[in-house]
Amino acid sequence: MTLYCGIDLHSNNSVISIINDNDQVCFEKRLPNDIVSILEALNPYKQDLHACVVEST
């Protein structure tokens, strides 16, 4: 299974979404902008993650 991750970056938190090839949401959560928290959240999916994009303003 191929997964894709999108991160919506805000000043003090990020919303992380992971979808599969069928556009089904596999994971979605708001997390503080802490690299350890974000990596822990992504870790279970890392073998199948094809790409990760970050949107910021």
mmCIF file of the N, C-alpha and C atoms, coordinates in Angstrom:
data_MODEL
# 
_entry.id   MODEL 
# 
loop_
_atom_site.group_PDB 
_atom_site.id 
_atom_site.type_symbol 
_atom_site.label_atom_id 
_atom_site.label_alt_id 
_atom_site.label_comp_id 
_atom_site.label_asym_id 
_atom_site.label_entity_id 
_atom_site.label_seq_id 
_atom_site.pdbx_PDB_ins_code 
_atom_site.Cartn_x 
_atom_site.Cartn_y 
_atom_site.Cartn_z 
_atom_site.occupancy 
_atom_site.B_iso_or_equiv 
_atom_site.pdbx_formal_charge 
_atom_site.auth_seq_id 
_atom_site.auth_comp_id 
_atom_site.auth_asym_id 
_atom_site.auth_atom_id 
_atom_site.pdbx_PDB_model_num 
ATOM 1   N N  . MET A 1 1  ? 0.840  -1.173 0.000  1.00 0.00 ? 1  MET A N  1 
ATOM 2   C CA . MET A 1 1  ? 0.000  0.000  0.000  1.00 0.00 ? 1  MET A CA 1 
ATOM 3   C C  . MET A 1 1  ? 0.890  1.242  0.000  1.00 0.00 ? 1  MET A C  1 
ATOM 4   N N  . THR A 1 2  ? 0.542  2.203  -0.818 1.00 0.00 ? 2  THR A N  1 
ATOM 5   C CA . THR A 1 2  ? 1.275  3.451  -0.875 1.00 0.00 ? 2  THR A CA 1 
ATOM 6   C C  . THR A 1 2  ? 0.494  4.515  -0.118 1.00 0.00 ? 2  THR A C  1 
ATOM 7   N N  . LEU A 1 3  ? 1.196  5.240  0.738  1.00 0.00 ? 3  LEU A N  1 
ATOM 8   C CA . LEU A 1 3  ? 0.582  6.292  1.535  1.00 0.00 ? 3  LEU A CA 1 
ATOM 9   C C  . LEU A 1 3  ? 1.216  7.635  1.207  1.00 0.00 ? 3  LEU A C  1 
ATOM 10  N N  . TYR A 1 4  ? 0.433  8.692  1.386  1.00 0.00 ? 4  TYR A N  1 
ATOM 11  C CA . TYR A 1 4  ? 0.882  10.052 1.139  1.00 0.00 ? 4  TYR A CA 1 
ATOM 12  C C  . TYR A 1 4  ? 0.537  10.892 2.362  1.00 0.00 ? 4  TYR A C  1 
ATOM 13  N N  . CYS A 1 5  ? 1.460  11.762 2.762  1.00 0.00 ? 5  CYS A N  1 
ATOM 14  C CA . CYS A 1 5  ? 1.281  12.566 3.955  1.00 0.00 ? 5  CYS A CA 1 
ATOM 15  C C  . CYS A 1 5  ? 1.284  14.045 3.589  1.00 0.00 ? 5  CYS A C  1 
ATOM 16  N N  . GLY A 1 6  ? 0.378  14.773 4.216  1.00 0.00 ? 6  GLY A N  1 
ATOM 17  C CA . GLY A 1 6  ? 0.347  16.216 4.084  1.00 0.00 ? 6  GLY A CA 1 
ATOM 18  C C  . GLY A 1 6  ? 0.363  16.836 5.469  1.00 0.00 ? 6  GLY A C  1 
ATOM 19  N N  . ILE A 1 7  ? 1.150  17.870 5.643  1.00 0.00 ? 7  ILE A N  1 
ATOM 20  C CA . ILE A 1 7  ? 1.240  18.557 6.927  1.00 0.00 ? 7  ILE A CA 1 
ATOM 21  C C  . ILE A 1 7  ? 0.882  20.020 6.711  1.00 0.00 ? 7  ILE A C  1 
ATOM 22  N N  . ASP A 1 8  ? -0.157 20.472 7.433  1.00 0.00 ? 8  ASP A N  1 
ATOM 23  C CA . ASP A 1 8  ? -0.562 21.878 7.400  1.00 0.00 ? 8  ASP A CA 1 
ATOM 24  C C  . ASP A 1 8  ? 0.096  22.541 8.600  1.00 0.00 ? 8  ASP A C  1 
ATOM 25  N N  . LEU A 1 9  ? 1.108  23.326 8.345  1.00 0.00 ? 9  LEU A N  1 
ATOM 26  C CA . LEU A 1 9  ? 1.933  23.921 9.389  1.00 0.00 ? 9  LEU A CA 1 
ATOM 27  C C  . LEU A 1 9  ? 1.361  25.254 9.848  1.00 0.00 ? 9  LEU A C  1 
ATOM 28  N N  . HIS A 1 10 ? 1.133  25.381 11.154 1.00 0.00 ? 10 HIS A N  1 
ATOM 29  C CA . HIS A 1 10 ? 0.674  26.619 11.778 1.00 0.00 ? 10 HIS A CA 1 
ATOM 30  C C  . HIS A 1 10 ? 1.768  27.113 12.721 1.00 0.00 ? 10 HIS A C  1 
ATOM 31  N N  . SER A 1 11 ? 1.548  28.220 13.378 1.00 0.00 ? 11 SER A N  1 
ATOM 32  C CA . SER A 1 11 ? 2.589  28.811 14.225 1.00 0.00 ? 11 SER A CA 1 
ATOM 33  C C  . SER A 1 11 ? 2.983  27.927 15.405 1.00 0.00 ? 11 SER A C  1 
ATOM 34  N N  . ASN A 1 12 ? 2.029  27.242 16.007 1.00 0.00 ? 12 ASN A N  1 
ATOM 35  C CA . ASN A 1 12 ? 2.378  26.427 17.179 1.00 0.00 ? 12 ASN A CA 1 
ATOM 36  C C  . ASN A 1 12 ? 1.885  24.987 17.105 1.00 0.00 ? 12 ASN A C  1 
ATOM 37  N N  . ASN A 1 13 ? 1.249  24.603 15.986 1.00 0.00 ? 13 ASN A N  1 
ATOM 38  C CA . ASN A 1 13 ? 0.801  23.228 15.815 1.00 0.00 ? 13 ASN A CA 1 
ATOM 39  C C  . ASN A 1 13 ? 0.748  22.891 14.337 1.00 0.00 ? 13 ASN A C  1 
ATOM 40  N N  . SER A 1 14 ? 0.605  21.605 14.073 1.00 0.00 ? 14 SER A N  1 
ATOM 41  C CA . SER A 1 14 ? 0.486  21.122 12.701 1.00 0.00 ? 14 SER A CA 1 
ATOM 42  C C  . SER A 1 14 ? -0.630 20.095 12.637 1.00 0.00 ? 14 SER A C  1 
ATOM 43  N N  . VAL A 1 15 ? -1.335 20.072 11.510 1.00 0.00 ? 15 VAL A N  1 
ATOM 44  C CA . VAL A 1 15 ? -2.327 19.042 11.267 1.00 0.00 ? 15 VAL A CA 1 
ATOM 45  C C  . VAL A 1 15 ? -1.713 18.078 10.266 1.00 0.00 ? 15 VAL A C  1 
ATOM 46  N N  . ILE A 1 16 ? -1.607 16.825 10.675 1.00 0.00 ? 16 ILE A N  1 
ATOM 47  C CA . ILE A 1 16 ? -0.991 15.798 9.848  1.00 0.00 ? 16 ILE A CA 1 
ATOM 48  C C  . ILE A 1 16 ? -2.082 14.888 9.313  1.00 0.00 ? 16 ILE A C  1 
ATOM 49  N N  . SER A 1 17 ? -2.092 14.676 8.007  1.00 0.00 ? 17 SER A N  1 
ATOM 50  C CA . SER A 1 17 ? -3.045 13.766 7.373  1.00 0.00 ? 17 SER A CA 1 
ATOM 51  C C  . SER A 1 17 ? -2.282 12.775 6.515  1.00 0.00 ? 17 SER A C  1 
ATOM 52  N N  . ILE A 1 18 ? -2.691 11.527 6.582  1.00 0.00 ? 18 ILE A N  1 
ATOM 53  C CA . ILE A 1 18 ? -2.117 10.479 5.737  1.00 0.00 ? 18 ILE A CA 1 
ATOM 54  C C  . ILE A 1 18 ? -3.266 9.818  5.003  1.00 0.00 ? 18 ILE A C  1 
ATOM 55  N N  . ILE A 1 19 ? -3.124 9.725  3.673  1.00 0.00 ? 19 ILE A N  1 
ATOM 56  C CA . ILE A 1 19 ? -4.141 9.064  2.860  1.00 0.00 ? 19 ILE A CA 1 
ATOM 57  C C  . ILE A 1 19 ? -3.498 7.916  2.080  1.00 0.00 ? 19 ILE A C  1 
ATOM 58  N N  . ASN A 1 20 ? -4.345 6.993  1.615  1.00 0.00 ? 20 ASN A N  1 
ATOM 59  C CA . ASN A 1 20 ? -3.854 5.874  0.808  1.00 0.00 ? 20 ASN A CA 1 
ATOM 60  C C  . ASN A 1 20 ? -4.147 6.130  -0.668 1.00 0.00 ? 20 ASN A C  1 
ATOM 61  N N  . ASP A 1 21 ? -3.890 5.124  -1.498 1.00 0.00 ? 21 ASP A N  1 
ATOM 62  C CA . ASP A 1 21 ? -4.089 5.248  -2.947 1.00 0.00 ? 21 ASP A CA 1 
ATOM 63  C C  . ASP A 1 21 ? -5.539 5.512  -3.336 1.00 0.00 ? 21 ASP A C  1 
ATOM 64  N N  . ASN A 1 22 ? -6.468 5.159  -2.449 1.00 0.00 ? 22 ASN A N  1 
ATOM 65  C CA . ASN A 1 22 ? -7.891 5.338  -2.735 1.00 0.00 ? 22 ASN A CA 1 
ATOM 66  C C  . ASN A 1 22 ? -8.443 6.611  -2.104 1.00 0.00 ? 22 ASN A C  1 
ATOM 67  N N  . ASP A 1 23 ? -7.556 7.520  -1.710 1.00 0.00 ? 23 ASP A N  1 
ATOM 68  C CA . ASP A 1 23 ? -7.922 8.791  -1.077 1.00 0.00 ? 23 ASP A CA 1 
ATOM 69  C C  . ASP A 1 23 ? -8.669 8.612  0.243  1.00 0.00 ? 23 ASP A C  1 
ATOM 70  N N  . GLN A 1 24 ? -8.476 7.474  0.899  1.00 0.00 ? 24 GLN A N  1 
ATOM 71  C CA . GLN A 1 24 ? -9.066 7.252  2.217  1.00 0.00 ? 24 GLN A CA 1 
ATOM 72  C C  . GLN A 1 24 ? -8.096 7.740  3.281  1.00 0.00 ? 24 GLN A C  1 
ATOM 73  N N  . VAL A 1 25 ? -8.621 8.466  4.259  1.00 0.00 ? 25 VAL A N  1 
ATOM 74  C CA . VAL A 1 25 ? -7.784 8.981  5.344  1.00 0.00 ? 25 VAL A CA 1 
ATOM 75  C C  . VAL A 1 25 ? -7.420 7.828  6.277  1.00 0.00 ? 25 VAL A C  1 
ATOM 76  N N  . CYS A 1 26 ? -6.125 7.605  6.446  1.00 0.00 ? 26 CYS A N  1 
ATOM 77  C CA . CYS A 1 26 ? -5.620 6.560  7.335  1.00 0.00 ? 26 CYS A CA 1 
ATOM 78  C C  . CYS A 1 26 ? -5.256 7.119  8.704  1.00 0.00 ? 26 CYS A C  1 
ATOM 79  N N  . PHE A 1 27 ? -4.918 8.397  8.732  1.00 0.00 ? 27 PHE A N  1 
ATOM 80  C CA . PHE A 1 27 ? -4.497 9.045  9.976  1.00 0.00 ? 27 PHE A CA 1 
ATOM 81  C C  . PHE A 1 27 ? -4.700 10.538 9.828  1.00 0.00 ? 27 PHE A C  1 
ATOM 82  N N  . GLU A 1 28 ? -5.202 11.166 10.879 1.00 0.00 ? 28 GLU A N  1 
ATOM 83  C CA . GLU A 1 28 ? -5.307 12.626 10.883 1.00 0.00 ? 28 GLU A CA 1 
ATOM 84  C C  . GLU A 1 28 ? -5.293 13.090 12.329 1.00 0.00 ? 28 GLU A C  1 
ATOM 85  N N  . LYS A 1 29 ? -4.403 14.038 12.621 1.00 0.00 ? 29 LYS A N  1 
ATOM 86  C CA . LYS A 1 29 ? -4.279 14.513 13.988 1.00 0.00 ? 29 LYS A CA 1 
ATOM 87  C C  . LYS A 1 29 ? -3.592 15.871 14.025 1.00 0.00 ? 29 LYS A C  1 
ATOM 88  N N  . ARG A 1 30 ? -4.017 16.698 14.978 1.00 0.00 ? 30 ARG A N  1 
ATOM 89  C CA . ARG A 1 30 ? -3.355 17.975 15.246 1.00 0.00 ? 30 ARG A CA 1 
ATOM 90  C C  . ARG A 1 30 ? -2.310 17.728 16.331 1.00 0.00 ? 30 ARG A C  1 
ATOM 91  N N  . LEU A 1 31 ? -1.080 18.142 16.072 1.00 0.00 ? 31 LEU A N  1 
ATOM 92  C CA . LEU A 1 31 ? 0.023  17.935 17.014 1.00 0.00 ? 31 LEU A CA 1 
ATOM 93  C C  . LEU A 1 31 ? 0.768  19.242 17.236 1.00 0.00 ? 31 LEU A C  1 
ATOM 94  N N  . PRO A 1 32 ? 1.411  19.371 18.398 1.00 0.00 ? 32 PRO A N  1 
ATOM 95  C CA . PRO A 1 32 ? 2.256  20.552 18.596 1.00 0.00 ? 32 PRO A CA 1 
ATOM 96  C C  . PRO A 1 32 ? 3.444  20.498 17.638 1.00 0.00 ? 32 PRO A C  1 
ATOM 97  N N  . ASN A 1 33 ? 4.015  21.643 17.341 1.00 0.00 ? 33 ASN A N  1 
ATOM 98  C CA . ASN A 1 33 ? 5.183  21.689 16.461 1.00 0.00 ? 33 ASN A CA 1 
ATOM 99  C C  . ASN A 1 33 ? 6.420  21.242 17.236 1.00 0.00 ? 33 ASN A C  1 
ATOM 100 N N  . ASP A 1 34 ? 6.452  19.964 17.466 1.00 0.00 ? 34 ASP A N  1 
ATOM 101 C CA . ASP A 1 34 ? 7.544  19.312 18.180 1.00 0.00 ? 34 ASP A CA 1 
ATOM 102 C C  . ASP A 1 34 ? 7.979  18.128 17.330 1.00 0.00 ? 34 ASP A C  1 
ATOM 103 N N  . ILE A 1 35 ? 9.219  18.139 16.864 1.00 0.00 ? 35 ILE A N  1 
ATOM 104 C CA . ILE A 1 35 ? 9.689  17.129 15.918 1.00 0.00 ? 35 ILE A CA 1 
ATOM 105 C C  . ILE A 1 35 ? 9.556  15.708 16.467 1.00 0.00 ? 35 ILE A C  1 
ATOM 106 N N  . VAL A 1 36 ? 9.762  15.536 17.753 1.00 0.00 ? 36 VAL A N  1 
ATOM 107 C CA . VAL A 1 36 ? 9.647  14.200 18.350 1.00 0.00 ? 36 VAL A CA 1 
ATOM 108 C C  . VAL A 1 36 ? 8.205  13.700 18.244 1.00 0.00 ? 36 VAL A C  1 
ATOM 109 N N  . SER A 1 37 ? 7.246  14.550 18.564 1.00 0.00 ? 37 SER A N  1 
ATOM 110 C CA . SER A 1 37 ? 5.834  14.168 18.476 1.00 0.00 ? 37 SER A CA 1 
ATOM 111 C C  . SER A 1 37 ? 5.436  13.833 17.041 1.00 0.00 ? 37 SER A C  1 
ATOM 112 N N  . ILE A 1 38 ? 5.895  14.629 16.113 1.00 0.00 ? 38 ILE A N  1 
ATOM 113 C CA . ILE A 1 38 ? 5.549  14.411 14.708 1.00 0.00 ? 38 ILE A CA 1 
ATOM 114 C C  . ILE A 1 38 ? 6.173  13.121 14.187 1.00 0.00 ? 38 ILE A C  1 
ATOM 115 N N  . LEU A 1 39 ? 7.439  12.890 14.489 1.00 0.00 ? 39 LEU A N  1 
ATOM 116 C CA . LEU A 1 39 ? 8.093  11.656 14.041 1.00 0.00 ? 39 LEU A CA 1 
ATOM 117 C C  . LEU A 1 39 ? 7.464  10.422 14.673 1.00 0.00 ? 39 LEU A C  1 
ATOM 118 N N  . GLU A 1 40 ? 7.070  10.515 15.939 1.00 0.00 ? 40 GLU A N  1 
ATOM 119 C CA . GLU A 1 40 ? 6.398  9.385  16.596 1.00 0.00 ? 40 GLU A CA 1 
ATOM 120 C C  . GLU A 1 40 ? 5.063  9.082  15.912 1.00 0.00 ? 40 GLU A C  1 
ATOM 121 N N  . ALA A 1 41 ? 4.342  10.112 15.507 1.00 0.00 ? 41 ALA A N  1 
ATOM 122 C CA . ALA A 1 41 ? 3.064  9.919  14.835 1.00 0.00 ? 41 ALA A CA 1 
ATOM 123 C C  . ALA A 1 41 ? 3.243  9.291  13.455 1.00 0.00 ? 41 ALA A C  1 
ATOM 124 N N  . LEU A 1 42 ? 4.304  9.672  12.749 1.00 0.00 ? 42 LEU A N  1 
ATOM 125 C CA . LEU A 1 42 ? 4.551  9.150  11.400 1.00 0.00 ? 42 LEU A CA 1 
ATOM 126 C C  . LEU A 1 42 ? 5.209  7.774  11.393 1.00 0.00 ? 42 LEU A C  1 
ATOM 127 N N  . ASN A 1 43 ? 5.880  7.428  12.460 1.00 0.00 ? 43 ASN A N  1 
ATOM 128 C CA . ASN A 1 43 ? 6.670  6.196  12.511 1.00 0.00 ? 43 ASN A CA 1 
ATOM 129 C C  . ASN A 1 43 ? 5.910  4.933  12.102 1.00 0.00 ? 43 ASN A C  1 
ATOM 130 N N  . PRO A 1 44 ? 4.679  4.703  12.558 1.00 0.00 ? 44 PRO A N  1 
ATOM 131 C CA . PRO A 1 44 ? 3.987  3.471  12.160 1.00 0.00 ? 44 PRO A CA 1 
ATOM 132 C C  . PRO A 1 44 ? 3.724  3.364  10.652 1.00 0.00 ? 44 PRO A C  1 
ATOM 133 N N  . TYR A 1 45 ? 3.800  4.479  9.948  1.00 0.00 ? 45 TYR A N  1 
ATOM 134 C CA . TYR A 1 45 ? 3.477  4.516  8.518  1.00 0.00 ? 45 TYR A CA 1 
ATOM 135 C C  . TYR A 1 45 ? 4.703  4.624  7.629  1.00 0.00 ? 45 TYR A C  1 
ATOM 136 N N  . LYS A 1 46 ? 5.886  4.751  8.198  1.00 0.00 ? 46 LYS A N  1 
ATOM 137 C CA . LYS A 1 46 ? 7.066  5.132  7.417  1.00 0.00 ? 46 LYS A CA 1 
ATOM 138 C C  . LYS A 1 46 ? 7.437  4.135  6.328  1.00 0.00 ? 46 LYS A C  1 
ATOM 139 N N  . GLN A 1 47 ? 7.160  2.867  6.504  1.00 0.00 ? 47 GLN A N  1 
ATOM 140 C CA . GLN A 1 47 ? 7.504  1.879  5.469  1.00 0.00 ? 47 GLN A CA 1 
ATOM 141 C C  . GLN A 1 47 ? 6.687  2.081  4.197  1.00 0.00 ? 47 GLN A C  1 
ATOM 142 N N  . ASP A 1 48 ? 5.469  2.606  4.346  1.00 0.00 ? 48 ASP A N  1 
ATOM 143 C CA . ASP A 1 48 ? 4.575  2.754  3.200  1.00 0.00 ? 48 ASP A CA 1 
ATOM 144 C C  . ASP A 1 48 ? 4.455  4.187  2.699  1.00 0.00 ? 48 ASP A C  1 
ATOM 145 N N  . LEU A 1 49 ? 5.075  5.157  3.388  1.00 0.00 ? 49 LEU A N  1 
ATOM 146 C CA . LEU A 1 49 ? 4.983  6.555  2.961  1.00 0.00 ? 49 LEU A CA 1 
ATOM 147 C C  . LEU A 1 49 ? 5.793  6.790  1.695  1.00 0.00 ? 49 LEU A C  1 
ATOM 148 N N  . HIS A 1 50 ? 5.109  7.253  0.679  1.00 0.00 ? 50 HIS A N  1 
ATOM 149 C CA . HIS A 1 50 ? 5.784  7.546  -0.594 1.00 0.00 ? 50 HIS A CA 1 
ATOM 150 C C  . HIS A 1 50 ? 6.262  8.997  -0.633 1.00 0.00 ? 50 HIS A C  1 
ATOM 151 N N  . ALA A 1 51 ? 5.462  9.894  -0.044 1.00 0.00 ? 51 ALA A N  1 
ATOM 152 C CA . ALA A 1 51 ? 5.805  11.313 -0.087 1.00 0.00 ? 51 ALA A CA 1 
ATOM 153 C C  . ALA A 1 51 ? 5.166  12.022 1.100  1.00 0.00 ? 51 ALA A C  1 
ATOM 154 N N  . CYS A 1 52 ? 5.799  13.117 1.489  1.00 0.00 ? 52 CYS A N  1 
ATOM 155 C CA . CYS A 1 52 ? 5.263  13.956 2.535  1.00 0.00 ? 52 CYS A CA 1 
ATOM 156 C C  . CYS A 1 52 ? 5.477  15.409 2.126  1.00 0.00 ? 52 CYS A C  1 
ATOM 157 N N  . VAL A 1 53 ? 4.401  16.179 2.131  1.00 0.00 ? 53 VAL A N  1 
ATOM 158 C CA . VAL A 1 53 ? 4.485  17.596 1.748  1.00 0.00 ? 53 VAL A CA 1 
ATOM 159 C C  . VAL A 1 53 ? 4.053  18.451 2.929  1.00 0.00 ? 53 VAL A C  1 
ATOM 160 N N  . VAL A 1 54 ? 4.617  19.658 2.989  1.00 0.00 ? 54 VAL A N  1 
ATOM 161 C CA . VAL A 1 54 ? 4.295  20.595 4.068  1.00 0.00 ? 54 VAL A CA 1 
ATOM 162 C C  . VAL A 1 54 ? 3.783  21.877 3.428  1.00 0.00 ? 54 VAL A C  1 
ATOM 163 N N  . GLU A 1 55 ? 2.608  22.320 3.874  1.00 0.00 ? 55 GLU A N  1 
ATOM 164 C CA . GLU A 1 55 ? 2.052  23.587 3.433  1.00 0.00 ? 55 GLU A CA 1 
ATOM 165 C C  . GLU A 1 55 ? 2.256  24.589 4.554  1.00 0.00 ? 55 GLU A C  1 
ATOM 166 N N  . SER A 1 56 ? 2.807  25.734 4.212  1.00 0.00 ? 56 SER A N  1 
ATOM 167 C CA . SER A 1 56 ? 3.006  26.762 5.219  1.00 0.00 ? 56 SER A CA 1 
ATOM 168 C C  . SER A 1 56 ? 2.795  28.130 4.577  1.00 0.00 ? 56 SER A C  1 
ATOM 169 N N  . THR A 1 57 ? 2.514  29.115 5.416  1.00 0.00 ? 57 THR A N  1 
ATOM 170 C CA . THR A 1 57 ? 2.324  30.462 4.886  1.00 0.00 ? 57 THR A CA 1 
ATOM 171 C C  . THR A 1 57 ? 3.231  31.416 5.620  1.00 0.00 ? 57 THR A C  1 
# 
